[in-house]
């Protein structure tokens, strides 16, 4: 098994890269999706979030009001740290269970937005960073996701810098390119990952 950490700043296009890797045959473990699952209605995770942040972060249907919570934590590093302390251990446990269920020869891609920030690079055999210019990220967040510029900048500022992400990268995927070029680049990356998995390189002793 080859364990790959995939990360990138918000709006860099990491989700598109992970989708393309799955098309090639990767087993994807999506930390964002798991993070939503562990705070779904009725979970211990949601109860812990409400205990820490109050019922104001609940939507009318009883689920988590993610935009409301996001507007609180991404403007306050201490509140963000408090949320991460609740969610990250739950995500980690679920991710490990999914990894253990994968085939021994699989390329397992962990899509982890905060891989750099939380010092998680040593957990993986190699790290792939999806990189984009901050101006590109800002444009995607405001134009495609409908964020205000203020919210988009706050979320970008709460993450690692572009330079910090590139420092931990074994492979960088430039996503300031047209989709066809991105597809070609992901194909090149997949070929390298598949070769490493077949050779057993990078798997801890």
Backbone bond lengths (Angstrom), bond angles and torsions (degrees), N, CA, C in turn:
res aa  C-N    CA-C-N  psi(-1)  N-CA   C-N-CA  omega(-1)  CA-C   N-CA-C  phi
1 X - - - 1.462 - - 1.521 109.71 -
2 X 1.329 115.33 134.99 1.462 120.80 174.45 1.522 107.72 -108.74
3 X 1.323 115.74 120.62 1.466 121.09 -178.37 1.528 109.02 -99.39
4 X 1.327 114.87 117.30 1.463 121.75 -175.20 1.521 109.44 -114.28
5 X 1.319 116.56 130.19 1.452 121.19 172.12 1.520 108.95 -95.64
6 X 1.319 117.04 123.29 1.462 122.12 179.45 1.520 108.50 -112.77
7 X 1.325 116.85 126.02 1.454 119.40 -179.46 1.523 110.32 -145.88
8 X 1.327 114.54 173.65 1.457 121.38 -179.49 1.514 108.49 169.63
9 X 1.306 116.72 156.67 1.456 120.14 179.87 1.516 112.04 -66.23
10 X 1.320 116.07 158.07 1.453 121.05 177.68 1.531 109.52 -58.15
11 X 1.328 116.27 130.98 1.455 120.65 -178.16 1.514 114.86 84.08
12 X 1.338 117.29 2.86 1.469 119.60 -179.78 1.531 112.37 -79.01
13 X 1.330 116.45 -17.95 1.462 119.53 179.64 1.511 113.77 100.55
14 X 1.312 117.04 23.18 1.459 121.54 -178.89 1.521 112.22 -61.31
15 X 1.333 116.61 -37.60 1.464 119.68 -178.84 1.524 111.82 -63.09
16 X 1.326 116.25 -37.04 1.465 119.79 177.72 1.520 110.60 -66.42
17 X 1.325 116.96 -40.64 1.466 120.54 178.62 1.525 110.08 -64.91
18 X 1.320 117.63 -43.15 1.460 119.37 179.13 1.523 110.99 -63.53
19 X 1.327 117.05 -38.10 1.469 120.70 178.15 1.525 110.89 -62.22
20 X 1.321 116.37 -42.63 1.457 120.48 179.42 1.528 111.38 -67.10
21 X 1.322 117.62 -37.41 1.463 120.40 177.42 1.524 111.13 -64.55
22 X 1.324 116.94 -37.67 1.468 120.67 176.77 1.522 109.97 -63.82
23 X 1.333 117.11 -39.02 1.469 120.02 177.23 1.524 111.19 -58.63
24 X 1.322 116.49 -33.19 1.468 120.78 179.43 1.528 112.50 -79.12
25 X 1.329 117.35 -17.71 1.462 119.88 178.12 1.510 116.24 126.18
26 X 1.327 117.97 5.16 1.455 120.46 178.88 1.525 111.15 -69.02
27 X 1.326 115.42 149.82 1.459 122.10 169.74 1.525 106.23 -93.12
28 X 1.330 116.45 118.57 1.460 120.55 -174.25 1.521 111.02 -100.26
29 X 1.329 115.14 130.63 1.464 122.11 171.01 1.524 105.87 -117.86
30 X 1.331 115.17 106.62 1.457 122.64 -170.77 1.526 110.08 -96.71
31 X 1.338 116.57 107.20 1.460 120.58 -176.34 1.523 112.00 -63.00
32 X 1.330 117.83 -35.80 1.471 120.30 178.94 1.524 111.14 -63.29
33 X 1.330 115.81 -44.75 1.471 119.38 179.90 1.522 110.58 -64.60
34 X 1.324 115.78 -42.27 1.467 119.39 178.66 1.525 110.26 -64.83
35 X 1.339 116.23 -37.66 1.469 120.17 179.06 1.523 110.96 -61.11
36 X 1.328 117.08 -33.67 1.468 119.90 176.02 1.529 110.81 -71.78
37 X 1.338 115.74 -38.73 1.461 119.70 -178.05 1.522 112.02 -65.51
38 X 1.333 117.13 -38.04 1.473 119.44 -174.42 1.521 112.85 -77.27
39 X 1.349 117.57 -8.06 1.471 120.48 174.23 1.529 110.59 -119.83
40 X 1.322 116.13 25.00 1.460 121.03 176.49 1.537 109.24 -69.61
41 X 1.335 117.37 159.52 1.471 120.08 178.76 1.527 112.00 -52.68
42 X 1.323 115.43 135.06 1.454 120.99 178.41 1.512 115.13 90.10
43 X 1.349 117.63 -5.18 1.464 120.20 -178.50 1.524 111.47 -89.58
44 X 1.333 114.68 157.92 1.462 120.33 174.60 1.527 110.39 -64.32
45 X 1.336 115.96 -31.65 1.452 119.77 179.64 1.521 112.04 -62.16
46 X 1.329 116.98 -45.13 1.462 119.97 179.35 1.528 110.47 -64.66
47 X 1.315 116.72 -41.08 1.460 119.90 178.65 1.531 110.89 -59.71
48 X 1.327 116.83 -39.66 1.462 120.36 179.83 1.524 111.56 -68.56
49 X 1.343 117.05 -37.47 1.462 120.62 178.08 1.526 110.48 -65.33
50 X 1.311 116.68 -43.42 1.470 120.21 179.40 1.525 110.63 -64.69
51 X 1.334 116.42 -38.51 1.463 119.86 178.46 1.529 111.11 -62.33
52 X 1.338 116.03 -34.17 1.463 120.29 -177.50 1.516 113.51 -85.37
53 X 1.336 117.51 -32.40 1.468 120.84 -171.43 1.531 114.14 -117.26
54 X 1.332 117.00 -9.89 1.455 119.71 178.58 1.519 112.66 91.16
55 X 1.331 115.21 166.33 1.461 120.56 -176.80 1.525 113.31 -72.03
56 X 1.335 116.73 -8.83 1.460 119.55 179.10 1.526 112.16 -64.35
57 X 1.342 117.26 -18.55 1.465 119.92 -179.73 1.530 112.00 -89.68
58 X 1.335 116.95 7.46 1.461 120.38 176.92 1.521 110.54 -96.19
59 X 1.315 116.08 142.07 1.458 121.97 173.63 1.529 109.16 -81.95
60 X 1.317 115.95 172.55 1.465 120.06 -178.00 1.524 112.73 -61.92
61 X 1.320 117.30 -28.76 1.466 120.29 -178.76 1.528 112.42 -84.27
62 X 1.332 117.59 2.40 1.454 120.65 178.82 1.511 114.35 91.91
63 X 1.333 116.28 -7.07 1.454 119.99 176.70 1.525 111.10 -84.12
64 X 1.301 115.67 177.90 1.455 120.96 -179.08 1.530 110.22 -77.65
65 X 1.323 116.18 130.54 1.461 121.79 174.50 1.526 106.71 -85.59
66 X 1.321 116.18 89.59 1.462 120.72 -171.97 1.535 112.81 -63.84
67 X 1.347 119.31 -41.59 1.466 118.09 176.87 1.528 112.38 -60.38
68 X 1.338 116.69 -40.49 1.468 119.94 179.85 1.535 109.90 -64.87
69 X 1.318 116.31 -46.60 1.464 119.65 179.09 1.518 110.47 -62.37
70 X 1.333 116.32 -41.58 1.460 120.38 -179.99 1.517 112.32 -61.21
71 X 1.337 116.54 -39.70 1.463 119.53 -179.42 1.521 111.41 -66.28
72 X 1.335 116.96 -24.50 1.465 121.17 177.84 1.527 110.84 -80.16
73 X 1.321 116.39 -52.08 1.469 118.64 -169.32 1.523 113.78 -79.36
74 X 1.333 118.02 -31.88 1.457 118.17 -175.69 1.527 112.66 -77.73
75 X 1.319 116.87 -7.51 1.461 120.62 174.70 1.527 111.72 -102.71
76 X 1.342 117.37 0.40 1.462 121.33 -175.07 1.525 109.33 -143.79
77 X 1.333 117.87 103.49 1.467 120.62 -176.51 1.527 113.94 -56.76
78 X 1.327 118.03 -34.00 1.462 120.03 -179.64 1.526 111.11 -69.09
79 X 1.323 116.52 -40.38 1.474 119.18 178.31 1.528 110.52 -68.79
80 X 1.336 116.10 -36.27 1.466 119.90 177.06 1.526 110.37 -63.00
81 X 1.326 116.16 -42.63 1.468 120.00 178.82 1.531 110.58 -62.88
82 X 1.331 116.63 -38.16 1.465 120.36 179.02 1.523 111.19 -64.40
83 X 1.339 116.44 -41.06 1.465 120.01 177.83 1.526 110.76 -65.85
84 X 1.323 116.60 -44.29 1.463 120.28 -179.55 1.528 111.53 -61.22
85 X 1.329 116.68 -36.02 1.461 120.65 -179.88 1.524 111.73 -64.45
86 X 1.315 116.59 -26.02 1.462 121.26 177.10 1.527 110.85 -82.84
87 X 1.326 115.73 -48.88 1.460 120.82 -168.40 1.534 113.15 -81.89
88 X 1.325 117.52 -41.24 1.468 119.66 -172.10 1.530 114.50 -59.90
89 X 1.342 120.15 -43.20 1.469 117.77 177.78 1.527 113.08 -61.98
90 X 1.321 116.92 -35.76 1.464 120.54 178.37 1.524 111.08 -67.42
91 X 1.324 116.02 -41.59 1.467 120.65 178.22 1.520 110.06 -64.99
92 X 1.331 116.81 -42.31 1.456 120.80 -179.59 1.517 112.38 -60.27
93 X 1.319 116.80 -43.89 1.464 120.64 -179.35 1.520 111.26 -64.35
94 X 1.328 117.24 -43.06 1.464 120.80 179.88 1.532 110.90 -67.98
95 X 1.319 117.17 -38.42 1.464 121.23 179.28 1.524 110.91 -63.37
96 X 1.320 116.90 -42.48 1.468 120.50 179.15 1.524 111.02 -62.68
97 X 1.323 116.98 -39.51 1.464 120.21 179.28 1.525 111.42 -63.77
98 X 1.342 116.79 -41.68 1.468 120.46 179.15 1.528 110.83 -67.42
99 X 1.317 116.94 -38.57 1.468 120.28 179.13 1.525 110.65 -63.60
100 X 1.303 116.15 -42.34 1.464 120.42 -178.79 1.527 111.83 -64.79
101 X 1.335 116.60 -22.59 1.460 120.63 -179.45 1.531 112.62 -84.71
102 X 1.333 118.13 -10.72 1.468 121.81 -178.26 1.526 111.05 -76.85
103 X 1.351 115.83 158.07 1.462 121.12 177.96 1.524 110.80 -63.46
104 X 1.320 115.59 152.58 1.465 120.89 -176.30 1.527 112.34 -61.80
105 X 1.344 117.59 -30.22 1.460 120.29 -177.50 1.518 114.34 -98.39
106 X 1.313 117.12 12.56 1.467 120.86 -174.21 1.527 112.77 -75.80
107 X 1.329 114.61 154.83 1.462 121.47 165.59 1.529 105.14 -95.39
108 X 1.322 115.99 108.92 1.461 121.46 -177.36 1.522 108.33 -101.40
109 X 1.323 115.64 116.69 1.462 121.36 -177.70 1.527 108.91 -103.54
110 X 1.312 115.45 116.84 1.456 122.10 175.82 1.529 107.75 -93.37
111 X 1.322 116.70 110.47 1.464 122.32 177.14 1.532 106.92 -84.67
112 X 1.345 115.75 105.00 1.473 120.68 -171.77 1.531 109.59 -128.00
113 X 1.334 118.30 100.95 1.462 120.29 -177.96 1.527 114.19 -56.15
114 X 1.338 117.37 -39.49 1.471 120.57 -174.30 1.527 112.29 -104.97
115 X 1.306 116.24 32.41 1.462 120.68 -179.75 1.531 111.41 -58.51
116 X 1.325 116.60 -45.36 1.463 121.02 -178.86 1.521 110.89 -66.80
117 X 1.326 115.34 -48.73 1.462 120.84 -175.32 1.527 112.64 -59.98
118 X 1.322 116.27 -34.99 1.460 120.45 -175.82 1.528 113.62 -97.99
119 X 1.340 116.88 9.66 1.457 120.87 175.36 1.514 113.61 62.27
120 X 1.333 117.18 39.27 1.465 120.94 -173.31 1.526 114.09 -93.15
121 X 1.317 118.73 -2.70 1.470 120.35 -176.40 1.524 113.88 -52.24
122 X 1.347 119.79 -39.38 1.471 119.14 -179.11 1.525 114.87 -63.28
123 X 1.323 117.29 -13.90 1.466 120.09 -179.78 1.530 112.57 -75.45
124 X 1.322 117.48 -13.63 1.461 121.83 -172.90 1.524 111.48 -116.67
125 X 1.324 115.07 155.44 1.460 120.08 177.87 1.520 111.22 -69.74
126 X 1.321 116.75 -32.85 1.461 121.21 171.57 1.516 109.02 -158.44
127 X 1.321 115.35 160.96 1.464 121.90 -176.00 1.522 109.64 -118.85
128 X 1.330 115.94 130.05 1.461 122.83 175.43 1.531 107.26 -108.50
129 X 1.327 116.56 124.78 1.454 121.65 179.49 1.524 109.37 -110.92
130 X 1.341 115.69 125.84 1.460 121.13 173.18 1.528 106.65 -89.34
131 X 1.320 115.67 121.16 1.462 121.01 -170.72 1.527 110.46 -116.47
132 X 1.330 115.36 138.50 1.466 121.02 174.70 1.517 108.31 -148.13
133 X 1.311 115.74 152.01 1.453 120.72 176.73 1.531 109.53 -61.83
134 X 1.344 118.72 140.00 1.468 120.50 178.91 1.528 113.58 -53.90
135 X 1.320 117.52 -32.90 1.470 119.75 177.90 1.521 110.47 -65.84
136 X 1.329 116.65 -36.03 1.465 120.79 176.36 1.519 110.41 -66.34
137 X 1.332 116.64 -43.95 1.461 120.71 178.07 1.533 110.72 -58.28
138 X 1.324 116.10 -47.71 1.463 120.80 -178.19 1.528 110.91 -60.98
139 X 1.320 116.48 -42.66 1.463 120.35 179.44 1.522 111.18 -62.47
140 X 1.333 117.15 -43.93 1.465 119.91 -179.43 1.527 111.50 -64.89
141 X 1.324 116.58 -39.91 1.458 119.91 -177.33 1.526 112.02 -68.10
142 X 1.315 116.65 -39.07 1.466 119.53 -178.08 1.528 111.48 -82.72
143 X 1.322 116.44 -40.88 1.466 119.68 -174.54 1.530 112.44 -82.56
144 X 1.327 116.89 -40.23 1.460 119.98 -174.70 1.522 113.18 -96.03
145 X 1.326 117.29 -33.30 1.469 119.66 -177.80 1.521 112.88 -101.59
146 X 1.326 116.49 -7.76 1.457 119.42 175.87 1.514 115.57 75.71
147 X 1.333 117.76 16.86 1.460 120.32 177.83 1.527 109.94 -74.23
148 X 1.330 115.74 152.62 1.454 118.63 168.66 1.516 107.98 -72.28
149 X 1.321 116.14 156.82 1.461 118.68 178.75 1.525 111.02 -60.72
150 X 1.328 117.17 -36.90 1.458 120.61 179.94 1.523 111.40 -62.70
151 X 1.341 116.97 -46.72 1.468 120.56 179.00 1.525 111.19 -64.10
152 X 1.328 115.80 -41.98 1.466 119.90 -179.20 1.523 110.62 -62.33
153 X 1.312 116.54 -45.67 1.474 119.84 179.86 1.531 111.31 -64.88
154 X 1.335 117.02 -37.30 1.465 120.16 178.90 1.522 111.13 -64.48
155 X 1.323 116.71 -41.11 1.467 119.78 179.81 1.522 111.12 -69.01
156 X 1.318 116.92 -38.83 1.458 119.59 176.82 1.528 111.08 -64.79
157 X 1.344 116.23 -40.60 1.461 120.66 -178.26 1.523 112.04 -68.28
158 X 1.341 117.33 -25.43 1.463 121.15 -179.62 1.523 112.06 -77.13
159 X 1.321 116.66 -10.48 1.464 120.85 -178.69 1.527 110.95 -101.09
160 X 1.317 115.04 172.74 1.458 120.83 175.52 1.530 109.90 -62.41
161 X 1.319 115.74 159.44 1.455 119.78 176.59 1.525 110.09 -76.72
162 X 1.287 114.75 164.78 1.461 120.82 176.80 1.529 110.15 -57.94
163 X 1.333 115.82 -41.61 1.474 120.94 -178.28 1.526 110.75 -66.15
164 X 1.320 117.46 -40.07 1.465 120.50 179.53 1.522 111.50 -63.78
165 X 1.318 116.86 -39.88 1.467 119.40 177.98 1.518 111.19 -66.03
166 X 1.311 116.71 -43.00 1.466 119.31 -178.50 1.528 111.67 -65.79
167 X 1.319 117.52 -28.64 1.464 121.06 179.89 1.529 112.26 -62.96
168 X 1.327 117.72 -32.22 1.466 119.96 -177.55 1.519 112.41 -95.87
169 X 1.332 117.27 0.05 1.468 120.72 -174.14 1.525 112.26 -78.31
170 X 1.327 114.83 134.29 1.467 120.43 166.64 1.527 109.58 -88.76
171 X 1.334 115.59 -32.89 1.460 122.94 178.36 1.526 107.74 -135.52
172 X 1.329 116.95 133.68 1.464 121.74 176.47 1.521 108.88 -112.68
173 X 1.334 115.84 132.44 1.458 122.05 175.31 1.525 107.43 -110.05
174 X 1.314 116.49 112.42 1.462 121.54 179.07 1.524 109.08 -76.51
175 X 1.339 116.38 120.83 1.464 118.83 179.54 1.530 112.11 -115.18
176 X 1.321 116.16 31.12 1.463 121.24 166.52 1.528 108.05 -98.33
177 X 1.318 115.93 44.39 1.462 121.53 -173.07 1.521 109.40 -135.81
178 X 1.340 117.94 162.73 1.468 120.36 174.43 1.530 110.85 -63.05
179 X 1.335 116.08 157.91 1.455 121.21 -175.99 1.517 112.34 -57.88
180 X 1.327 117.57 -38.88 1.466 119.16 -178.86 1.518 111.52 -62.78
181 X 1.327 116.23 -40.34 1.467 119.10 177.82 1.521 110.71 -67.04
182 X 1.340 116.26 -37.05 1.462 119.46 177.04 1.523 110.09 -62.25
183 X 1.333 116.38 -42.31 1.467 119.73 178.10 1.533 110.96 -58.68
184 X 1.325 115.92 -43.46 1.462 119.81 179.49 1.528 111.00 -62.53
185 X 1.330 115.84 -43.62 1.464 119.84 -178.22 1.527 111.05 -65.52
186 X 1.322 117.01 -41.07 1.464 119.93 178.46 1.527 110.33 -65.31
187 X 1.313 117.34 -35.51 1.462 120.47 175.32 1.518 111.59 -61.51
188 X 1.330 116.57 -40.47 1.469 120.96 177.03 1.529 110.93 -64.21
189 X 1.332 115.31 -43.08 1.466 120.05 179.22 1.519 110.43 -63.76
190 X 1.331 116.54 -43.10 1.460 119.48 -179.64 1.525 110.81 -60.91
191 X 1.313 117.45 -41.48 1.466 120.28 -179.99 1.527 110.44 -58.71
192 X 1.329 116.47 -41.09 1.466 119.85 178.63 1.524 111.40 -67.43
193 X 1.319 116.77 -42.94 1.465 120.38 -179.96 1.532 110.79 -63.89
194 X 1.321 116.45 -43.59 1.464 120.11 -179.16 1.519 110.85 -64.33
195 X 1.339 116.95 -39.78 1.463 120.75 176.99 1.522 110.78 -61.41
196 X 1.311 116.28 -44.51 1.465 120.22 -179.94 1.528 110.96 -63.48
197 X 1.338 116.18 -40.98 1.462 119.70 -179.81 1.526 110.77 -63.87
198 X 1.342 116.17 -42.60 1.467 119.48 -179.87 1.519 111.47 -65.55
199 X 1.328 116.57 -35.69 1.454 120.92 -177.96 1.530 112.06 -82.16
200 X 1.334 115.47 -11.21 1.450 118.77 -178.23 1.505 113.75 74.56
201 X 1.342 116.75 14.35 1.456 120.04 -179.57 1.516 110.84 -77.58
202 X 1.294 115.63 140.64 1.450 120.90 177.05 1.512 112.89 91.72
203 X 1.343 118.37 -14.57 1.438 119.63 178.62 1.513 109.39 -77.13
204 X 1.341 118.96 128.09 1.448 121.47 -178.09 1.516 111.65 -58.72
205 X 1.307 114.92 146.83 1.471 120.46 178.07 1.538 110.21 -66.28
